[in-house]
Amino acid sequence: MNVQRKVGTGTNPGLTAGFVSAALLFAVLPFNLALHVCPDFAYVDGAFVNYLDIIVHVVDVAVVLFIGWLMGMAVVNGGWKQFADRNIRVAFLGIVAVWLLYNVIFRDPIVLYVTSRMLLYGGVFLGLKVLSDRARFAEALPKEISPARKISETLLVTSLIVPALVQSAIAFLQFLYNRMLGLDWIGESIVQAGGYSASSVYLPGGAHVRGYGTFPHPNVLGGYLVMVYLVLIVRIEKAFLERRTKVGLVLIAAAVLVLVGIMVTWSRTAWLVAGVITATWVVHLLRKLAWRVKKSILAVILVVGTAGLLWFFFGSGTIRGAVYSRLIEQSSSSDISVTQRTELAGRAVDIFRENPVFGVGPGRFIIALSQDPVLTDSGIRLMQPVHNVFLLILAETGVVGIILLVYAIALCFRRIRWSWQSVAIVSSILIMCLLDHYLWTLPQGMLLWSILFLV
């Protein structure tokens, strides 16, 4: 029986190679290194719009290598029918069909570029599903084979957690020194606190740069770190259930450092998602543990929560005041960013009404927006996507795109096995999709979905 060869581990290093190529994806994900083409269509009325630029990102290179592994494994295992189950093959054909549909209809270079990246990244998600399924099958293999799988899985998790800790440290230092650290050679943005292109938080002492890490925006770093935080929470519970106390303590320390990174991004969305993940986990623990342990946990939560609320509402200090301002004052309808996002949402609905069937084309929202732009207080045109993935998909792909999205979501819900992890994942994605756009528009953001395979 040729089980070893089919699964791709042991003497056949296929499964291990898959883990290594996936680990490379996670390792390079945080670094915003790219080759910029700057085509003519990236200029709108003479102004360069980075969202319309064609880039070859370091993430794209890692994606191509992973897809190469996927295709190689398909060949080794006798074709797609032998390598991937029917659902994965149908999903891939569906992605290809969507790519063909929108390119035939629009015949536009922006649409071709955006949909081609989506096709490529869709292959990554399907490949990770294949890798996950085959690794799960490898659990049942003889003991002499399983160590290779365990080593590979450890490599995969390490390649995610270590870069996340590095990003948290970089973000903390950026916030602490109120400047960038000169790490542009690994993708750090070149901005100055209070500058037009900088994302700043306003403390009593003036503008303060938010933690970017090496991501293009603090919100994207926040989204990345909350995904890693979810992975850490799952791994912490697993470590203690398996009585690996030292590993669990190390992971707890890592989770605390990641939370510090989330804090200094000053991303309200990331704060909200981190809170939802933590609350979901605590509820899960309280349902699962014995009553005497529950009482201890509830006592700790009550003491810490009460102290936190007292500090938040009655304490004093620069950071407390800034957190209060960020959560309360800057989240009101009178805040400039909230007002601008609301106006962008209104424009997205208008664009959909004018192009209801197929939308304006994937990636063409900003071009459509330029016909009736949203203006800042200083009269500068706000050339950026609407901060809502669902509205963005609606405007760019129309009713057809939304129907396909709803169908894909329905399939996922039919196959999902509900647990606290599932609730945390669904809640996190829903919040981020409702409040930002990077999961749909940026290479690093699009690949954040892949982290969920480690949950």
N, C-alpha and C positions, 0 to 999 in steps of 0.2 A: 504493500500500500504506500503510495508516494505522497503521504500527508505533508512531509517536510517541504517538498518542492511546491506543492499547491499553496501553502500558507506563506511561504517565502521567508523562512527563518532557519536557524540552524545552519546546515551546509549551504543552503541557498540564501544569500543575504538580502533578498528582496524586501522583506518587511523592515529589517534594520535600516536599509537604505531609504525607505519611505520615512521612517522616523527621523533620520538625519536630515533629509531634505525639508521635512516639516519644521524641524528645529531651526534650520537656517532661516525659514520664513519668519519665525517668531523673534529670532535674534536680530535681524536687520529691520524689523517693522518700525521701531521707534526713530530711526535715523532718516531725517528728511533730506536725502541726497538724491539729486535728479539732474538729468541733462535736459535743458530747456530749448525747445525748437523756436518758439516765438513766431508762429506763422502770422500772415497778414490778418486772418480773421480773428486773431486775439486782440486786435485793436478796434475799439468801438468809438467812432468819432474822434480818432486820433489818440485816445487814451488806452493804454495797455491794461487788459483785464486778465489777471493771473488764472482765473477759473476757466478761461478759454484757451489757455496755453496747452500745447502738446508737450508732454514730458515723458522721459523714460526714467522711471524711478528705480532705486535700488531694490525696492520691493518687487517690481516687475521682473527683475532678473531672477530673484529667488522663486517667483511664481513660475517662470518658464522652466527652471530646473525641476521644480516639483511636478509640473505637468509632464516633463520628460520622463521622470520616474514612473508616473502613472501610465503613460503610453508604453513604456518598456515592460512594465509588469503585465499589461494586457497582452502584449506579444508573447511573452514568456509563458503565460498561462493559457494560451490557445485562443485568444480573442476576447472581446468584451463580454460575450455571453457566458464564458467560463469564469471571467474575472469579477464582473460586477452584476448585482442582481437587477431584476427587471425595472424596479422603481428608479434606480440610479440611471439606467440607460434611457428611460422615458424622460426623466428630468433633464438630462443632457440634450436630448433631441428637442425638447421644448425650448431650451435656452437658444439653441441654434436657430430654431424656427422664428423666435422673436427677433433675433439678430437679422435674419434675412428680411423679415417683414418690414422693419423700420428703415433698413437701408434701401430696400426697393422703393418704398414710398417717398423718402426724403432725398436720397442721393446727395447727401451733404457730408463734407469732410468731418465736421464736428460730430455728427451722428455716428459716422463710421468709427471715429476714434473712441468715443464714449462707449458705444455698444460693444466694440471689440475688447475693450478692457473688461467690461461686464462679462463677456463670454469667457475670457481667460480666467477671471476670478471665480466665476461660477464653476469652472472646471476644478479649481482648488477646493471649493467646498464639497463637491462630489468626491474628489480624491481623498479628502480627509474623512469623509463618511466611509469610503472603501477601506482606508487604513484602520479606522476605528473598528469596523466590523471584523476585519481579518485579525486584528490584534486581540479582540475579544474571543475569537475562535481559537487563537493560540493559547489562551488560558487553559484549554483542555488538553494541550499537548504534553508529552512526557517531560519529566523534570529536567532532563538533560538539555531540552530545547528552550524551556521557559526563561532561563537567566538572560538570554540575548534580548528577549522582549522586554524584560524588566529594566535592563540597562538602557535600552532605547527609550523607554517611557520616562525614565529618570532624566535622561538627556533632554527630552522634549520639554518637560516641566521646568528644568533648570534654565533652558534657553529662553523661557518666558519670564521667570521670576528675577533672575540676575539683571537683565536689562531694565526691568521695571524699577528695581532698587537704584540703579544708576540714574534713571530718569528722575526719581524722587529726590535724589541727592542734588542733581543739577538744578531742578526746579527750586528747591529750598535755598540753594546758594544764590540763584538769580533773584529771588525775592529778598533774601537777607541783605545782599549788596546793592539791590535796586538797579541792576544792570545785567547785560549779557556777559558771559564769561570768556568770550573769544573762542568759542568752540564751533565756529561756522564750518570748519573742515569736517565735522561730523553731522552737520545739518542744523546747527543752532541758528535761529532767526537773528537778523541784525536790526534791532529796534532800540529805541530809547524811551524811557518812562515819560508818558505824557505826549509823545509824538503822535502824528496823525495815523501812522500805520501800526502803532503799538497798542497792545491790549493792556490797559492799566486799571488799577483799583485806586480809588481816592481815599487816602488815609488823612487824619487830621494834619499831618505834616506835609501833605501834598500828594502828587501822583506817585504811585509805586508800581513798578512793573510786576505783572503776574508771572507765575512760574510757567515757562514754556517747555522746559526740557529741550529736546531737539525736535519737537513737533512744530508744525507751522502756526499753531494757535493753542493757547492754554486749554480751551474747551476740548480739543482733540486729545491732549495729554490727559485731561480729566476722564474722558471716556475710556481711554486705554487703561488707566490705572484702576478704574472701578471694575473693568472686566478681569484684570489680574487679581483684584481684591476678592472677587467671587471665586476664582480658582483657588486662591489661598484658603478661603473659608472652608471650601469642600475638602481640600487636602488636610487641613487641620483636624477636622472631624474624623477623617479616615485614619490619620496617624494615631489619634488617641484610641479609636476603636480597635486598632491593631496593636495597641500597647507599645507604640514607638514614641515614648514620652519625649525624648530628646529631639526627635524630628519635629514633633508637634510644637515644642517650645521655640525652636528655630523659626518655624513657619509663623507662629504668633508674632515674633519679633519682626519678621518681614512684613506681616500685615499691618503692624503699627507704623512702620516706616512708609509703607504705601499710602496709608491714611494721611500721614504728614504731607506727602506729595500731593494728594487730592486736595488737602486744605489750602496749600499755597497756590494752586491753580486759580482759586477764587471762582471756580465754575459752579454756579448754583445748580445746574443740571447734575453735575458729578456729585455734589453734596447730597442732593435728593436721592440719587440712585444708590449711593453708598448707604444712606439711611434706610432705604427700602430693603436692600440686601441684608443689612444687619438685623433689622426688625423681623424679616422673614426667617432668618436663621434662629433668632432667639425664640420665636414662637414655636419653631420646630423642636428646639431643645426642650422647651417647657412641656411640650406634648409627649416627648419621648422619655424623659428622665423620671426617676423616682421622686415622690413628693418631697422628701427631706432635702433632696438636691435642688428641686425647684424652688423651695423656700429660700435657700441660700442665694440662688441666682436672682430671684425676685428682690431680695433684700439689697444685693449689690446694685442692681439696676435702679432701685428706688433711691438709694443714697446718692449714687453717681448722677442720676437724672435730676434729682432735686437740687444738688449742688450746682449742676450745670445750668439749670434754669435760673437759680438765684444769681449766679455770676452773670448770666446773659442779660437779665433784665435790671439788676440793681448794682452790678459791679462797675468798675471804672477801668479805663485803660485804653490804649490806642487800638489794640487788636480787637477787644470786645466791641468798641464803638464801630470799627470797620466792618466786623461781621454783622452787627445789627443793621448798619447802613446797607450792606450788600443784600441781606436777606429781606429786609422790610422796606426801606426807603427806595432802593434801586430796583425793587421788583414791583413797584406800583405802576399804575397806568400812566403816571406823569413822567416816569423815567424815560430818557431819550431812547435808550436801546430798546425798551419795551414798545415805545411808540413806533419806532422804525420797523421793528419786527411785525407789528400789527399792520402797518401800511404794506409791507412786503407780502403778507398773507392775503391782504385784499387784492393786490396786483396779481397774485397767483390765481385767485378765483376768477378775476377778469380775463386773464390769459386763457384759462380753461374754457370760459364761456365763448370766447372767440374761436377756439380750436377744440371742440368737444370730443371729436372721435379719436384722433391720433395725437392730439396735443401739438406742441410746436416742434417736437423732436427731442430725443434725449440729448442733454447738454446745451440746449439752445434757450434755456429760460432767460439768461441774462441778455441775450440779443433781443428777445421779445420785450424784456423789461426796459431796455434802452429807448423804446418808442414812447414810454410814459414813465420815466424814472422816479424813484423815491429820492428826495433831496434831504441832505443833512441840514442842521441849523445854519451852517456856513455856506449853504448853497451848492455843496459838492454832491454829485450823483452817487447814490449808494448802489454800486454795481456788485451785488453778491446774491447768492441763491436765497430763497425764502427759507427760514429756519424751521422747517417742518417737512420731513421726508415724504409724508403722504400727500401734502399739497404740491410738493415739487414733482412727484411722480404724476399726479393728476394733470398739472400744467404741461409737463413734457411729453407724456405718453397718452393722455386722454382717457376716455372711458375704456378703451381696449386694454391699456396698461393697468388700470385699476382692477379690471375684471381678472386679468391674469394674476395680479398680486393677491387678490382675495382668494382665488382658487388655490394658489400656492400655500397661503396661510391656512386655508381649510384642510389641505392635505397634511400639513405639519401637525395641526391640532388633532387630526384623526389618529395619527401615529404616535403622538406624544404620550409618555407614561408620567402622569402627574405626580410630583413630589415637591418638596420645598425648593429644590434646585430649579425645577421647571417653572415654578411661580416666580422665583427671583429672576430667571432669565427673561421670561415673557415681560415682566414688569419693567426690567431694566431697558430692554430694547424698545418697548412702547414709549417710555419716558424720553429716551434719547431721540427717537424718531419724531416725537411730537415737538421737541424743543430745539432741535438743531438739524443740520443737513449733512454733516461730514460722513455719516455712514453710507451716503449715496454719491457724494461728489469728490472725495479725496482718496487717493490710492491707499494711504495709511488707514483712513477711516473705513474704507470698504473691506479691508482685511481684518478689522477688529472682530468681525463676525466669526472668524476662524478660531478665535480664542475659546469660544464656547464649546468646542469639541473636547476641551480638557476638563469640562465640568461634568 
